[in-house]
């Protein structure tokens, strides 16, 4: 496997204690996130919901790139497929919003597997270019007049905002956020269990040395295809949540920049980490806004400088930095 497809050694090992010994802190984090629904208001809740949707998508990409060594520049396409699955089911078939989320995951699982299977012969930059082409082509496909009756063409689809069920005393923004939080917790737990299982070890074995893993009896074709499918499913679930939160889907919302942003978030949070997806999602959600506040004339120049600073100061991502700080302060002194 080429060096391009191999994550940095500092970020490659995901300790088994990430969720095990840290569960009290993670429980507190979930409780704080739950309490945020009653503190944040309006647009702030929308931003928090989008961070959760991005975090699920980044986690899916991290499973593919960080844990399996396959580079993707096209996961924005699966994000769009998930969003449009939700949009079409809600707008045309009146399917309940909560059922569209697993449906989006299933559709993207199939799409990712079907794309990943023939792409097995591609590695490194060649696979990245193939996924890049997918991200470029999909928005144009969604604009096709022949699909316009389902996708809405360039106008997109407008969705209804779901209300809280069972007469719960929550407004619409609070309920959507809490729904996204519940889905996120479930997806993160599933990812942790998957990556800690035999399948997760097989994924990492393929990443580290594909030939050696095959010699040890690992079915490389099966695991690489399934990893691509599961990764796409996670990204599709994130896209479905974003469609519910935004209440609108259109082809121009899923440009190539989205795919690049997901990859940036994976690196900023920490390649081959689970919790790094949260930090990366927060970065791509808030960094552009902060850059614009610093300089309205050249916001993307500021964004680029901030990203460069992140790479120099935190080559292992935010999670890598936190690990080094923990080791430094918990190391027994002589």
Secondary structure as UniProt FT lines:
FT   HELIX           3..5
FT   HELIX           9..11
FT   HELIX           16..18
FT   TURN            19..22
FT   HELIX           23..36
FT   TURN            37..39
FT   HELIX           43..65
FT   TURN            66..68
FT   HELIX           75..92
FT   HELIX           97..118
FT   HELIX           119..121
FT   HELIX           125..142
FT   HELIX           145..147
FT   HELIX           148..151
FT   HELIX           153..155
FT   STRAND          157..158
FT   HELIX           165..167
FT   HELIX           172..195
FT   HELIX           198..208
FT   HELIX           210..215
FT   TURN            216..217
FT   HELIX           220..246
FT   STRAND          248..249
FT   HELIX           251..253
FT   HELIX           256..269
FT   TURN            271..272
FT   HELIX           276..294
FT   HELIX           299..313
FT   TURN            315..316
FT   HELIX           317..330
//
